[in-house]
Amino acid sequence: MIVRNLGIPIITTNAIIITYLYFLMTPTQNLYISISIFFILIISIPFSMLTIEINEKNITWNFSFGLFKKAIELKDIKEVKIEKISILNGFGIRVRSEGLLYNVSSLRCIKIKTSKKTFYLGTKKIEEVVKKLRSQARLGT
């Protein structure tokens, strides 16, 4: 099972802010803003899509272009549950009190707990992923 989450909020928010700032500047400052726009877009594009893949042995996730790829063996998973997160948790990779959050578009996430670490994955297809993950990892509900 492969789930791809497109993070429209990241790209849209950046575009709105940048456009607003662009029109506030004088022509001389527009060059600097244009350069800034270019770098912000280059930085945000890799974090605009999160791919989650579940197979017989692993759950794997990564951002666009295979960046920040992470995998966990299903046999190591102790707990899987759904949690709500605040918009203040943000998008991209975020450090939470218990572990790392990987998110591009959702205010709900899957909490995956192993014996050593905890990970949070934001996805719009949360029920589908949790059901598949629990069945593959042989966890109860």
Secondary structure per residue as TSV (DSSP state, phi and psi in degrees):
chain	resnum	aa	ss	phi	psi
A	1	M	-	360.0	130.5
A	2	I	E	-125.0	128.7
A	3	V	E	-121.5	125.7
A	4	R	E	-112.1	126.5
A	5	N	E	-111.1	118.4
A	6	L	E	-92.6	126.7
A	7	G	-	-93.5	70.1
A	8	I	H	-56.1	-38.8
A	9	P	H	-57.0	-36.5
A	10	I	H	-64.3	-50.8
A	11	I	H	-67.1	-45.0
A	12	T	H	-63.1	-47.4
A	13	T	H	-60.5	-45.9
A	14	N	H	-60.8	-43.0
A	15	A	H	-63.6	-41.7
A	16	I	H	-65.2	-48.0
A	17	I	H	-62.0	-45.1
A	18	I	H	-65.5	-42.7
A	19	T	H	-61.9	-43.7
A	20	Y	H	-59.8	-48.0
A	21	L	H	-64.0	-36.7
A	22	Y	H	-59.2	-43.5
A	23	F	H	-78.0	-12.5
A	24	L	H	-82.9	-16.5
A	25	M	S	-89.9	159.4
A	26	T	-	-79.7	165.7
A	27	P	H	-56.0	-35.1
A	28	T	H	-67.1	-40.0
A	29	Q	H	-74.5	-20.3
A	30	N	H	-60.2	-33.4
A	31	L	H	-62.2	-45.6
A	32	Y	H	-65.5	-39.6
A	33	I	H	-66.1	-40.5
A	34	S	H	-60.7	-42.4
A	35	I	H	-65.1	-41.5
A	36	S	H	-63.2	-42.2
A	37	I	H	-57.8	-46.7
A	38	F	H	-57.2	-48.0
A	39	F	H	-68.7	-38.6
A	40	I	H	-63.8	-43.4
A	41	L	H	-65.3	-41.0
A	42	I	H	-62.0	-39.3
A	43	I	H	-72.7	-37.4
A	44	S	H	-81.0	-26.5
A	45	I	G	-60.2	-44.9
A	46	P	G	-61.1	-24.6
A	47	F	G	-96.1	15.4
A	48	S	S	-91.3	-9.6
A	49	M	E	-140.4	132.6
A	50	L	E	-115.9	125.1
A	51	T	E	-109.1	127.9
A	52	I	E	-116.4	128.3
A	53	E	E	-126.9	131.3
A	54	I	E	-120.4	124.2
A	55	N	-	-123.5	-165.2
A	56	E	S	-65.7	-27.2
A	57	K	S	-113.9	-30.1
A	58	N	E	-135.4	159.9
A	59	I	E	-113.8	130.3
A	60	T	E	-127.1	141.8
A	61	W	E	-142.7	151.0
A	62	N	E	-160.1	159.9
A	63	F	E	-85.7	179.8
A	64	S	G	-48.5	147.2
A	65	F	G	63.1	19.5
A	66	G	G	74.9	17.6
A	67	L	E	-74.1	143.9
A	68	F	E	54.6	47.1
A	69	K	E	-71.3	135.5
A	70	K	E	-137.6	144.0
A	71	A	E	-139.5	146.4
A	72	I	E	-131.4	136.1
A	73	E	E	-71.9	137.0
A	74	L	G	-61.6	-30.9
A	75	K	G	-67.2	-20.0
A	76	D	G	-85.6	-10.4
A	77	I	E	-77.2	127.5
A	78	K	E	-101.0	-30.9
A	79	E	E	-152.0	141.0
A	80	V	E	-134.1	124.5
A	81	K	E	-150.5	163.5
A	82	I	E	-95.6	135.9
A	83	E	E	-133.6	148.1
A	84	K	E	-87.4	145.1
A	85	I	-	-126.9	156.6
A	86	S	-	-83.9	153.7
A	87	I	G	-60.8	-24.0
A	88	L	G	-69.2	-17.8
A	89	N	G	-68.1	-24.1
A	90	G	-	78.7	-168.8
A	91	F	S	-124.6	160.7
A	92	G	E	96.3	-144.4
A	93	I	E	-103.8	124.7
A	94	R	E	-129.5	144.5
A	95	V	E	-90.3	124.5
A	96	R	-	-110.8	173.4
A	97	S	S	-60.5	-35.6
A	98	E	S	-98.2	-22.7
A	99	G	S	-179.9	-166.0
A	100	L	E	-92.4	140.0
A	101	L	E	-106.6	128.4
A	102	Y	E	-114.1	115.0
A	103	N	E	-150.0	142.2
A	104	V	S	-127.2	-19.8
A	105	S	S	-155.8	3.0
A	106	S	-	-124.7	153.4
A	107	L	S	-103.1	10.6
A	108	R	E	-127.0	150.0
A	109	C	E	-142.7	165.7
A	110	I	E	-99.4	124.9
A	111	K	E	-94.3	119.9
A	112	I	E	-114.7	116.3
A	113	K	E	-112.4	128.5
A	114	T	E	-109.9	-178.3
A	115	S	S	-68.1	-22.8
A	116	K	S	-110.4	-35.2
A	117	K	-	-137.1	164.6
A	118	T	E	-128.0	137.0
A	119	F	E	-128.3	150.1
A	120	Y	E	-123.7	129.2
A	121	L	E	-120.3	119.9
A	122	G	E	-86.0	129.8
A	123	T	-	-153.1	150.7
A	124	K	S	-81.4	-21.0
A	125	K	-	-100.4	51.9
A	126	I	H	-65.5	-45.5
A	127	E	H	-64.1	-41.6
A	128	E	H	-61.7	-44.9
A	129	V	H	-68.4	-43.0
A	130	V	H	-63.2	-43.6
A	131	K	H	-60.5	-47.6
A	132	K	H	-64.3	-42.5
A	133	L	H	-64.6	-44.1
A	134	R	H	-64.7	-39.8
A	135	S	H	-70.4	-40.6
A	136	Q	H	-69.5	-36.5
A	137	A	H	-87.2	-3.1
A	138	R	T	58.3	48.7
A	139	L	-	-105.0	152.1
A	140	G	-	-76.6	176.4
A	141	T	-	-77.8	360.0
